[in-house]
Amino acid sequence: MRAGWAILSLLLVLQLHSAWSQTVQTILTNGPSSNRLNIVVLSEGYTSAQLTQFLVDATNAVNTLLSHAPCQEYRNYCNAFAIKVASNQSGSDHPVGPTYRDTYFNSSYDQFYDLLITIPPNDFDTNYNHGQGKIDSLLQTNVPLCHLPILLVNDTVYGGSDGFDKTAIASVGFSSFDILTHETGHVLANLGDEYSLPYPGFPDTEEPNTTRQTNAALIKWKSWIPTNTPLPTPPVATNSSVIGLFEGAHYHSNGWYRPKLNCMMNTPGVSFCEVCSEALVLSIYQRVRPVDGFLPATTNFSVATTQALSFSVALLQPTTHNLGVQWQTNGVAVPGATNMSFNILPVLLGNGTQTVSAVVKDNTTLVRNDPANLLSQTVRWTLNVNIPQLHLDSPLWLAGGKFAFRISGNAPLGVVVHSSTNALTWTPVATNSLFGGQFWYTNFTAGAQKKFFRASTPP
């Protein structure tokens, strides 16, 4: 009976794996999903016969996204997967046409102009289960650790949206992958649109790159603003590379401000400004930790050996710069200890409760404001050091030219007494245990030869 259940279980596992492999395909892998930014691209408006093309389009979309700064610098922090779902018809709805397509996620362009692409719940269908609910269900089943869902719409008309901050949506039309990068800024870092065109009823909530604040001391990106920059900042060509306070953002032409004259969040196709780049880097570190692993894997243990202790960290390195490492003992930095491994003799720590720490930090110039200390991670080992310590004292001359001395201290495994005539070559002469924390050694061979003595614990 048990064997039958084992076979059945194996068959179920194989069937589930087969179903997963048919639905999900890896585009990019850089490590375990538990410590990576996981991107998942889903197919919309691709028929069964077009799913092979979808894998090509999805790969191109991910590569384009990760070719833009700052994501390019943190490409190694990302995994990417494709979820293949067939639609009955290719394309998407175009109410302006009107043209309608039978697609899996019921995507539709805007009813007034072909640019904005949404899925239910939207103006056409308020049922969450007809659109976003399907995405959420597929992700939960196949890639539950997804951080950035992307819905790739098989339509050649330029368009996309942020899926109400839940899913980056983009078509495969010309330059639509620039829209995808823009929408990623919304979904990953909660960046705001920097458009000046009115959007009646849009929530008056500030984002990392939008503000109504004009007091220089209170502007959230003040550390990026050069000294003597006029605030508000004139929108002239000479200020095109300056971080300041440019009026026009958050769907308001006045009273709202953005950091730079132009940015990806204003005009798809240009680079993210410094403030938006900072927000994106911080959003990555909200989901990924720079330490990928460490040894010893146990961070609390006892030490009763005099041999050197070895510690190490495995780091998730950015593309063009290395993370900084500083080793500490008991909270004090060890000079020159900046490698990924660290060795120390327990005797240098001393007996009692001691700590060894690796402080890892990304010193990227892309971030100036990190109030939550997201770019740093500390791995700390707590050690209960109990090293045997021996003392030789109380020498006594005995009758017949003999002598004795006391060995005291802490040696749970016993002691070995060595003698030497030159303090270079040592010979063991006695092995014994400490009783009551001491042992008296007696030289039973009388003689005038001078000798040195030492005591140690067995290896």
RAJO-V757580 format. One record per residue. N is the residue number from 1. RES is the residue in three letters. PSI is psi in radians with two decimals (none if undefined). D_FIRST is the distance of its C-alpha to the first C-alpha in Angstrom with 1 decimal. Layout:
n:N res:RES psi:PSI d_first:D_FIRST
n:N res:RES psi:PSI d_first:D_FIRST
//
This chain:
n:1 res:MET psi:-0.77 d_first:0.0
n:2 res:ARG psi:-0.68 d_first:3.8
n:3 res:ALA psi:-0.69 d_first:5.4
n:4 res:GLY psi:-0.74 d_first:5.1
n:5 res:TRP psi:-0.65 d_first:6.4
n:6 res:ALA psi:-0.75 d_first:8.7
n:7 res:ILE psi:-0.75 d_first:10.0
n:8 res:LEU psi:-0.75 d_first:10.6
n:9 res:SER psi:-0.74 d_first:12.3
n:10 res:LEU psi:-0.74 d_first:14.3
n:11 res:LEU psi:-0.71 d_first:15.5
n:12 res:LEU psi:-0.73 d_first:16.6
n:13 res:VAL psi:-0.77 d_first:18.5
n:14 res:LEU psi:-0.70 d_first:20.1
n:15 res:GLN psi:-0.73 d_first:21.1
n:16 res:LEU psi:-0.72 d_first:22.6
n:17 res:HIS psi:-0.72 d_first:24.4
n:18 res:SER psi:-0.74 d_first:25.7
n:19 res:ALA psi:-0.70 d_first:27.0
n:20 res:TRP psi:-0.79 d_first:28.7
n:21 res:SER psi:-0.49 d_first:30.3
n:22 res:GLN psi:-0.50 d_first:31.7
n:23 res:THR psi:-0.70 d_first:33.1
n:24 res:VAL psi:2.35 d_first:34.2
n:25 res:GLN psi:2.42 d_first:36.2
n:26 res:THR psi:2.26 d_first:37.7
n:27 res:ILE psi:-0.74 d_first:41.5
n:28 res:LEU psi:2.30 d_first:42.4
n:29 res:THR psi:2.28 d_first:40.5
n:30 res:ASN psi:0.17 d_first:42.1
n:31 res:GLY psi:-2.98 d_first:39.3
n:32 res:PRO psi:2.45 d_first:36.6
n:33 res:SER psi:-0.40 d_first:36.7
n:34 res:SER psi:-0.34 d_first:36.8
n:35 res:ASN psi:0.82 d_first:40.3
n:36 res:ARG psi:2.72 d_first:41.8
n:37 res:LEU psi:1.94 d_first:43.6
n:38 res:ASN psi:2.04 d_first:41.2
n:39 res:ILE psi:2.32 d_first:42.9
n:40 res:VAL psi:2.14 d_first:41.1
n:41 res:VAL psi:2.22 d_first:42.9
n:42 res:LEU psi:2.58 d_first:41.8
n:43 res:SER psi:2.33 d_first:43.2
n:44 res:GLU psi:2.25 d_first:45.4
n:45 res:GLY psi:0.38 d_first:47.2
n:46 res:TYR psi:2.17 d_first:45.5
n:47 res:THR psi:2.98 d_first:44.3
n:48 res:SER psi:-0.69 d_first:41.3
n:49 res:ALA psi:-0.27 d_first:43.8
n:50 res:GLN psi:0.03 d_first:45.4
n:51 res:LEU psi:-0.48 d_first:42.4
n:52 res:THR psi:-0.72 d_first:43.2
n:53 res:GLN psi:-0.59 d_first:46.6
n:54 res:PHE psi:-0.74 d_first:45.1
n:55 res:LEU psi:-0.64 d_first:43.5
n:56 res:VAL psi:-0.82 d_first:47.0
n:57 res:ASP psi:-0.71 d_first:48.6
n:58 res:ALA psi:-0.74 d_first:46.1
n:59 res:THR psi:-0.75 d_first:46.7
n:60 res:ASN psi:-0.68 d_first:50.4
n:61 res:ALA psi:-0.79 d_first:50.3
n:62 res:VAL psi:-0.76 d_first:48.5
n:63 res:ASN psi:-0.67 d_first:50.8
n:64 res:THR psi:-0.78 d_first:53.8
n:65 res:LEU psi:-0.78 d_first:52.7
n:66 res:LEU psi:0.07 d_first:52.1
n:67 res:SER psi:-0.19 d_first:55.5
n:68 res:HIS psi:2.45 d_first:57.4
n:69 res:ALA psi:2.52 d_first:58.5
n:70 res:PRO psi:-0.01 d_first:57.1
n:71 res:CYS psi:-0.56 d_first:53.6
n:72 res:GLN psi:-0.70 d_first:54.6
n:73 res:GLU psi:-0.43 d_first:55.1
n:74 res:TYR psi:0.50 d_first:51.6
n:75 res:ARG psi:-0.66 d_first:49.7
n:76 res:ASN psi:-0.26 d_first:47.7
n:77 res:TYR psi:-0.01 d_first:46.4
n:78 res:CYS psi:2.51 d_first:44.7
n:79 res:ASN psi:2.70 d_first:41.6
n:80 res:ALA psi:2.43 d_first:41.7
n:81 res:PHE psi:2.74 d_first:39.2
n:82 res:ALA psi:2.31 d_first:39.6
n:83 res:ILE psi:2.05 d_first:37.6
n:84 res:LYS psi:2.03 d_first:38.1
n:85 res:VAL psi:2.19 d_first:38.5
n:86 res:ALA psi:2.48 d_first:40.3
n:87 res:SER psi:2.76 d_first:43.1
n:88 res:ASN psi:-0.53 d_first:44.4
n:89 res:GLN psi:2.74 d_first:47.9
n:90 res:SER psi:2.73 d_first:49.4
n:91 res:GLY psi:-2.70 d_first:51.8
n:92 res:SER psi:2.89 d_first:52.4
n:93 res:ASP psi:2.47 d_first:54.5
n:94 res:HIS psi:1.51 d_first:58.2
n:95 res:PRO psi:-0.43 d_first:59.9
n:96 res:VAL psi:-0.53 d_first:63.2
n:97 res:GLY psi:-1.13 d_first:62.9
n:98 res:PRO psi:2.50 d_first:61.4
n:99 res:THR psi:2.35 d_first:58.4
n:100 res:TYR psi:2.49 d_first:54.8
n:101 res:ARG psi:2.55 d_first:51.5
n:102 res:ASP psi:1.68 d_first:48.0
n:103 res:THR psi:2.81 d_first:46.1
n:104 res:TYR psi:-0.75 d_first:42.8
n:105 res:PHE psi:0.10 d_first:44.3
n:106 res:ASN psi:0.78 d_first:47.4
n:107 res:SER psi:2.69 d_first:49.8
n:108 res:SER psi:2.44 d_first:53.6
n:109 res:TYR psi:2.94 d_first:56.8
n:110 res:ASP psi:2.66 d_first:59.4
n:111 res:GLN psi:-0.22 d_first:61.4
n:112 res:PHE psi:-0.55 d_first:64.7
n:113 res:TYR psi:2.52 d_first:64.3
n:114 res:ASP psi:1.64 d_first:61.7
n:115 res:LEU psi:-0.91 d_first:60.6
n:116 res:LEU psi:2.19 d_first:58.3
n:117 res:ILE psi:2.24 d_first:54.7
n:118 res:THR psi:2.92 d_first:52.4
n:119 res:ILE psi:2.81 d_first:49.2
n:120 res:PRO psi:2.47 d_first:48.4
n:121 res:PRO psi:2.22 d_first:49.3
n:122 res:ASN psi:-2.92 d_first:52.8
n:123 res:ASP psi:-0.37 d_first:56.0
n:124 res:PHE psi:-0.49 d_first:54.5
n:125 res:ASP psi:2.02 d_first:51.2
n:126 res:THR psi:0.05 d_first:50.4
n:127 res:ASN psi:1.92 d_first:46.7
n:128 res:TYR psi:-0.64 d_first:44.8
n:129 res:ASN psi:-0.22 d_first:41.7
n:130 res:HIS psi:-0.13 d_first:43.6
n:131 res:GLY psi:-1.56 d_first:44.3
n:132 res:GLN psi:-0.58 d_first:43.7
n:133 res:GLY psi:-0.63 d_first:40.7
n:134 res:LYS psi:-0.69 d_first:39.0
n:135 res:ILE psi:-0.85 d_first:39.9
n:136 res:ASP psi:-0.68 d_first:38.5
n:137 res:SER psi:-0.76 d_first:35.2
n:138 res:LEU psi:-0.70 d_first:34.8
n:139 res:LEU psi:-0.77 d_first:35.8
n:140 res:GLN psi:-0.63 d_first:33.4
n:141 res:THR psi:-0.70 d_first:30.5
n:142 res:ASN psi:-0.74 d_first:31.6
n:143 res:VAL psi:1.30 d_first:34.1
n:144 res:PRO psi:-0.34 d_first:34.1
n:145 res:LEU psi:0.47 d_first:36.6
n:146 res:CYS psi:2.35 d_first:39.2
n:147 res:HIS psi:-0.47 d_first:42.8
n:148 res:LEU psi:1.66 d_first:44.8
n:149 res:PRO psi:2.41 d_first:43.7
n:150 res:ILE psi:2.22 d_first:45.9
n:151 res:LEU psi:1.98 d_first:46.2
n:152 res:LEU psi:2.02 d_first:47.8
n:153 res:VAL psi:2.17 d_first:49.6
n:154 res:ASN psi:1.22 d_first:50.3
n:155 res:ASP psi:2.40 d_first:54.0
n:156 res:THR psi:-0.08 d_first:57.1
n:157 res:VAL psi:2.24 d_first:59.1
n:158 res:TYR psi:2.27 d_first:59.5
n:159 res:GLY psi:2.96 d_first:57.8
n:160 res:GLY psi:-3.06 d_first:55.2
n:161 res:SER psi:3.09 d_first:54.7
n:162 res:ASP psi:0.17 d_first:52.8
n:163 res:GLY psi:0.71 d_first:50.6
n:164 res:PHE psi:0.78 d_first:52.0
n:165 res:ASP psi:0.25 d_first:51.1
n:166 res:LYS psi:-0.64 d_first:47.4
n:167 res:THR psi:2.27 d_first:47.2
n:168 res:ALA psi:2.12 d_first:49.7
n:169 res:ILE psi:2.32 d_first:50.5
n:170 res:ALA psi:2.56 d_first:52.5
n:171 res:SER psi:3.08 d_first:53.3
n:172 res:VAL psi:0.23 d_first:53.6
n:173 res:GLY psi:2.95 d_first:57.4
n:174 res:PHE psi:2.22 d_first:60.1
n:175 res:SER psi:0.17 d_first:60.1
n:176 res:SER psi:-0.41 d_first:57.3
n:177 res:PHE psi:-0.36 d_first:55.4
n:178 res:ASP psi:-0.68 d_first:58.3
n:179 res:ILE psi:-0.69 d_first:57.5
n:180 res:LEU psi:-0.77 d_first:53.9
n:181 res:THR psi:-0.74 d_first:55.2
n:182 res:HIS psi:-0.81 d_first:57.3
n:183 res:GLU psi:-0.53 d_first:54.5
n:184 res:THR psi:-0.63 d_first:52.4
n:185 res:GLY psi:-0.67 d_first:55.1
n:186 res:HIS psi:-0.91 d_first:54.6
n:187 res:VAL psi:-0.74 d_first:50.8
n:188 res:LEU psi:-0.79 d_first:50.4
n:189 res:ALA psi:0.11 d_first:53.6
n:190 res:ASN psi:0.57 d_first:54.8
n:191 res:LEU psi:2.61 d_first:58.0
n:192 res:GLY psi:2.74 d_first:60.5
n:193 res:ASP psi:2.46 d_first:62.4
n:194 res:GLU psi:0.41 d_first:65.9
n:195 res:TYR psi:2.65 d_first:67.4
n:196 res:SER psi:-0.21 d_first:70.7
n:197 res:LEU psi:2.46 d_first:70.3
n:198 res:PRO psi:2.52 d_first:70.0
n:199 res:TYR psi:1.47 d_first:66.6
n:200 res:PRO psi:2.31 d_first:67.6
n:201 res:GLY psi:-0.03 d_first:65.1
n:202 res:PHE psi:2.33 d_first:63.3
n:203 res:PRO psi:2.36 d_first:62.2
n:204 res:ASP psi:1.08 d_first:64.7
n:205 res:THR psi:2.18 d_first:62.2
n:206 res:GLU psi:2.56 d_first:63.1
n:207 res:GLU psi:3.07 d_first:60.8
n:208 res:PRO psi:-0.43 d_first:61.0
n:209 res:ASN psi:0.24 d_first:63.6
n:210 res:THR psi:2.57 d_first:65.5
n:211 res:THR psi:2.78 d_first:67.9
n:212 res:ARG psi:0.04 d_first:70.9
n:213 res:GLN psi:2.30 d_first:72.1
n:214 res:THR psi:-0.11 d_first:75.4
n:215 res:ASN psi:2.06 d_first:76.1
n:216 res:ALA psi:-0.66 d_first:75.7
n:217 res:ALA psi:-0.31 d_first:74.3
n:218 res:LEU psi:-0.03 d_first:71.5
n:219 res:ILE psi:2.24 d_first:70.3
n:220 res:LYS psi:-0.44 d_first:66.7
n:221 res:TRP psi:0.54 d_first:67.3
n:222 res:LYS psi:-0.53 d_first:70.6
n:223 res:SER psi:-0.22 d_first:69.6
n:224 res:TRP psi:-0.19 d_first:69.6
n:225 res:ILE psi:2.09 d_first:73.0
n:226 res:PRO psi:2.65 d_first:75.9
n:227 res:THR psi:2.49 d_first:78.9
n:228 res:ASN psi:0.20 d_first:81.7
n:229 res:THR psi:2.20 d_first:79.5
n:230 res:PRO psi:2.43 d_first:81.0
n:231 res:LEU psi:2.15 d_first:78.8
n:232 res:PRO psi:2.79 d_first:78.3
n:233 res:THR psi:2.22 d_first:78.3
n:234 res:PRO psi:2.32 d_first:80.5
n:235 res:PRO psi:1.13 d_first:78.4
n:236 res:VAL psi:2.81 d_first:80.5
n:237 res:ALA psi:-0.57 d_first:79.7
n:238 res:THR psi:-0.26 d_first:80.8
n:239 res:ASN psi:0.25 d_first:78.0
n:240 res:SER psi:-0.46 d_first:75.3
n:241 res:SER psi:0.10 d_first:73.6
n:242 res:VAL psi:2.44 d_first:74.3
n:243 res:ILE psi:2.17 d_first:71.8
n:244 res:GLY psi:-2.31 d_first:73.7
n:245 res:LEU psi:1.60 d_first:73.7
n:246 res:PHE psi:2.23 d_first:74.1
n:247 res:GLU psi:2.41 d_first:74.6
n:248 res:GLY psi:1.78 d_first:72.4
n:249 res:ALA psi:2.91 d_first:68.6
n:250 res:HIS psi:0.64 d_first:66.0
n:251 res:TYR psi:0.54 d_first:67.6
n:252 res:HIS psi:2.39 d_first:71.0
n:253 res:SER psi:-0.31 d_first:74.1
n:254 res:ASN psi:2.71 d_first:75.6
n:255 res:GLY psi:-0.18 d_first:74.6
n:256 res:TRP psi:2.56 d_first:71.3
n:257 res:TYR psi:2.67 d_first:71.1
n:258 res:ARG psi:2.85 d_first:69.0
n:259 res:PRO psi:-0.56 d_first:69.1
n:260 res:LYS psi:2.74 d_first:70.3
n:261 res:LEU psi:-0.72 d_first:72.5
n:262 res:ASN psi:2.64 d_first:69.6
n:263 res:CYS psi:2.80 d_first:65.9
n:264 res:MET psi:-0.52 d_first:62.7
n:265 res:MET psi:-0.02 d_first:62.3
n:266 res:ASN psi:-0.75 d_first:65.6
n:267 res:THR psi:1.76 d_first:65.8
n:268 res:PRO psi:2.35 d_first:62.6
n:269 res:GLY psi:-0.38 d_first:63.3
n:270 res:VAL psi:3.04 d_first:65.1
n:271 res:SER psi:2.75 d_first:63.6
n:272 res:PHE psi:2.45 d_first:62.2
n:273 res:CYS psi:3.01 d_first:64.9
n:274 res:GLU psi:-0.66 d_first:64.7
n:275 res:VAL psi:-0.75 d_first:63.7
n:276 res:CYS psi:-0.65 d_first:60.9
n:277 res:SER psi:-0.75 d_first:59.7
n:278 res:GLU psi:-0.79 d_first:59.6
n:279 res:ALA psi:-0.66 d_first:57.5
n:280 res:LEU psi:-0.73 d_first:55.0
n:281 res:VAL psi:-0.77 d_first:54.6
n:282 res:LEU psi:-0.63 d_first:54.1
n:283 res:SER psi:-0.58 d_first:51.5
n:284 res:ILE psi:-0.77 d_first:49.5
n:285 res:TYR psi:-0.22 d_first:49.7
n:286 res:GLN psi:-0.39 d_first:48.4
n:287 res:ARG psi:-0.34 d_first:45.1
n:288 res:VAL psi:2.36 d_first:45.1
n:289 res:ARG psi:2.48 d_first:46.0
n:290 res:PRO psi:-0.42 d_first:48.0
n:291 res:VAL psi:2.06 d_first:46.1
n:292 res:ASP psi:-0.32 d_first:42.9
n:293 res:GLY psi:2.90 d_first:41.8
n:294 res:PHE psi:2.73 d_first:43.4
n:295 res:LEU psi:2.45 d_first:43.2
n:296 res:PRO psi:2.58 d_first:42.7
n:297 res:ALA psi:-0.45 d_first:39.8
n:298 res:THR psi:2.27 d_first:40.3
n:299 res:THR psi:0.13 d_first:43.5
n:300 res:ASN psi:1.95 d_first:44.1
n:301 res:PHE psi:2.93 d_first:44.3
n:302 res:SER psi:2.63 d_first:46.6
n:303 res:VAL psi:2.16 d_first:48.9
n:304 res:ALA psi:0.48 d_first:50.4
n:305 res:THR psi:2.69 d_first:51.4
n:306 res:THR psi:-0.09 d_first:54.7
n:307 res:GLN psi:2.67 d_first:53.1
n:308 res:ALA psi:2.49 d_first:53.3
n:309 res:LEU psi:2.45 d_first:50.7
n:310 res:SER psi:2.33 d_first:49.5
n:311 res:PHE psi:2.63 d_first:48.6
n:312 res:SER psi:2.73 d_first:47.9
n:313 res:VAL psi:2.50 d_first:47.1
n:314 res:ALA psi:2.19 d_first:45.7
n:315 res:LEU psi:2.59 d_first:47.7
n:316 res:LEU psi:1.69 d_first:47.3
n:317 res:GLN psi:2.42 d_first:50.7
n:318 res:PRO psi:3.12 d_first:52.7
n:319 res:THR psi:-0.78 d_first:54.1
n:320 res:THR psi:0.07 d_first:57.7
n:321 res:HIS psi:2.77 d_first:57.9
n:322 res:ASN psi:2.60 d_first:56.1
n:323 res:LEU psi:2.60 d_first:55.0
n:324 res:GLY psi:2.52 d_first:57.0
n:325 res:VAL psi:2.35 d_first:55.6
n:326 res:GLN psi:2.11 d_first:57.4
n:327 res:TRP psi:2.51 d_first:56.1
n:328 res:GLN psi:2.61 d_first:57.2
n:329 res:THR psi:2.18 d_first:57.2
n:330 res:ASN psi:0.68 d_first:57.6
n:331 res:GLY psi:0.06 d_first:58.5
n:332 res:VAL psi:2.25 d_first:61.3
n:333 res:ALA psi:2.39 d_first:61.2
n:334 res:VAL psi:2.05 d_first:61.4
n:335 res:PRO psi:2.30 d_first:64.1
n:336 res:GLY psi:-0.08 d_first:63.0
n:337 res:ALA psi:1.42 d_first:59.3
n:338 res:THR psi:0.27 d_first:58.3
n:339 res:ASN psi:3.11 d_first:55.7
n:340 res:MET psi:-0.12 d_first:52.0
n:341 res:SER psi:2.75 d_first:51.6
n:342 res:PHE psi:2.27 d_first:53.4
n:343 res:ASN psi:2.50 d_first:53.9
n:344 res:ILE psi:2.50 d_first:55.6
n:345 res:LEU psi:2.31 d_first:56.5
n:346 res:PRO psi:-0.55 d_first:55.3
n:347 res:VAL psi:-0.48 d_first:58.7
n:348 res:LEU psi:-0.38 d_first:60.2
n:349 res:LEU psi:-0.64 d_first:58.1
n:350 res:GLY psi:2.80 d_first:59.0
n:351 res:ASN psi:2.71 d_first:57.0
n:352 res:GLY psi:-2.94 d_first:55.5
n:353 res:THR psi:2.09 d_first:53.6
n:354 res:GLN psi:2.81 d_first:54.3
n:355 res:THR psi:2.53 d_first:53.0
n:356 res:VAL psi:2.27 d_first:52.6
n:357 res:SER psi:2.54 d_first:52.4
n:358 res:ALA psi:2.02 d_first:52.2
n:359 res:VAL psi:1.99 d_first:54.0
n:360 res:VAL psi:2.35 d_first:53.2
n:361 res:LYS psi:2.46 d_first:55.3
n:362 res:ASP psi:1.91 d_first:56.0
n:363 res:ASN psi:0.56 d_first:59.8
n:364 res:THR psi:2.51 d_first:59.9
n:365 res:THR psi:-0.06 d_first:63.3
n:366 res:LEU psi:-0.24 d_first:61.4
n:367 res:VAL psi:2.24 d_first:61.0
n:368 res:ARG psi:-0.36 d_first:63.8
n:369 res:ASN psi:1.95 d_first:62.3
n:370 res:ASP psi:1.18 d_first:59.0
n:371 res:PRO psi:-0.49 d_first:59.4
n:372 res:ALA psi:0.05 d_first:55.6
n:373 res:ASN psi:0.71 d_first:55.7
n:374 res:LEU psi:-0.45 d_first:52.9
n:375 res:LEU psi:0.04 d_first:54.1
n:376 res:SER psi:2.63 d_first:53.5
n:377 res:GLN psi:2.35 d_first:50.5
n:378 res:THR psi:2.22 d_first:50.7
n:379 res:VAL psi:2.16 d_first:48.1
n:380 res:ARG psi:2.24 d_first:49.0
n:381 res:TRP psi:2.28 d_first:47.8
n:382 res:THR psi:2.15 d_first:48.8
n:383 res:LEU psi:2.34 d_first:49.4
n:384 res:ASN psi:1.65 d_first:50.1
n:385 res:VAL psi:2.20 d_first:52.5
n:386 res:ASN psi:1.30 d_first:53.2
n:387 res:ILE psi:2.30 d_first:55.0
n:388 res:PRO psi:2.33 d_first:56.7
n:389 res:GLN psi:2.20 d_first:60.5
n:390 res:LEU psi:2.57 d_first:62.9
n:391 res:HIS psi:2.43 d_first:66.7
n:392 res:LEU psi:2.15 d_first:69.2
n:393 res:ASP psi:-3.06 d_first:72.3
n:394 res:SER psi:0.90 d_first:74.8
n:395 res:PRO psi:2.46 d_first:76.2
n:396 res:LEU psi:2.39 d_first:78.2
n:397 res:TRP psi:2.34 d_first:80.6
n:398 res:LEU psi:2.97 d_first:80.2
n:399 res:ALA psi:2.59 d_first:82.6
n:400 res:GLY psi:0.37 d_first:83.0
n:401 res:GLY psi:0.20 d_first:82.3
n:402 res:LYS psi:2.97 d_first:78.7
n:403 res:PHE psi:2.94 d_first:77.1
n:404 res:ALA psi:2.75 d_first:74.0
n:405 res:PHE psi:2.80 d_first:72.3
n:406 res:ARG psi:2.43 d_first:69.6
n:407 res:ILE psi:2.16 d_first:66.2
n:408 res:SER psi:2.83 d_first:64.7
n:409 res:GLY psi:-2.49 d_first:62.0
n:410 res:ASN psi:1.94 d_first:58.3
n:411 res:ALA psi:1.42 d_first:56.3
n:412 res:PRO psi:-0.48 d_first:53.0
n:413 res:LEU psi:0.15 d_first:52.3
n:414 res:GLY psi:-3.14 d_first:55.9
n:415 res:VAL psi:2.68 d_first:58.9
n:416 res:VAL psi:2.18 d_first:60.4
n:417 res:VAL psi:2.27 d_first:64.2
n:418 res:HIS psi:2.62 d_first:65.8
n:419 res:SER psi:2.75 d_first:69.5
n:420 res:SER psi:2.60 d_first:71.6
n:421 res:THR psi:-0.21 d_first:75.2
n:422 res:ASN psi:0.08 d_first:75.2
n:423 res:ALA psi:0.28 d_first:72.4
n:424 res:LEU psi:-0.80 d_first:70.8
n:425 res:THR psi:2.16 d_first:69.2
n:426 res:TRP psi:2.49 d_first:67.2
n:427 res:THR psi:2.23 d_first:66.2
n:428 res:PRO psi:2.33 d_first:63.8
n:429 res:VAL psi:-0.25 d_first:65.7
n:430 res:ALA psi:2.57 d_first:63.5
n:431 res:THR psi:2.31 d_first:60.1
n:432 res:ASN psi:3.09 d_first:59.5
n:433 res:SER psi:2.74 d_first:58.0
n:434 res:LEU psi:2.37 d_first:59.7
n:435 res:PHE psi:2.11 d_first:60.4
n:436 res:GLY psi:0.48 d_first:61.4
n:437 res:GLY psi:0.22 d_first:61.4
n:438 res:GLN psi:2.85 d_first:63.9
n:439 res:PHE psi:2.29 d_first:64.7
n:440 res:TRP psi:2.12 d_first:68.2
n:441 res:TYR psi:2.33 d_first:68.6
n:442 res:THR psi:2.31 d_first:71.6
n:443 res:ASN psi:1.89 d_first:73.2
n:444 res:PHE psi:-0.09 d_first:73.9
n:445 res:THR psi:1.95 d_first:75.9
n:446 res:ALA psi:2.61 d_first:79.4
n:447 res:GLY psi:2.77 d_first:81.1
n:448 res:ALA psi:-0.02 d_first:83.0
n:449 res:GLN psi:2.32 d_first:80.7
n:450 res:LYS psi:2.40 d_first:79.6
n:451 res:LYS psi:2.71 d_first:75.8
n:452 res:PHE psi:2.57 d_first:73.5
n:453 res:PHE psi:2.58 d_first:70.4
n:454 res:ARG psi:2.82 d_first:67.2
n:455 res:ALA psi:2.52 d_first:63.9
n:456 res:SER psi:2.91 d_first:60.4
n:457 res:THR psi:2.64 d_first:56.8
n:458 res:PRO psi:2.60 d_first:54.5
n:459 res:PRO psi:none d_first:52.5
//
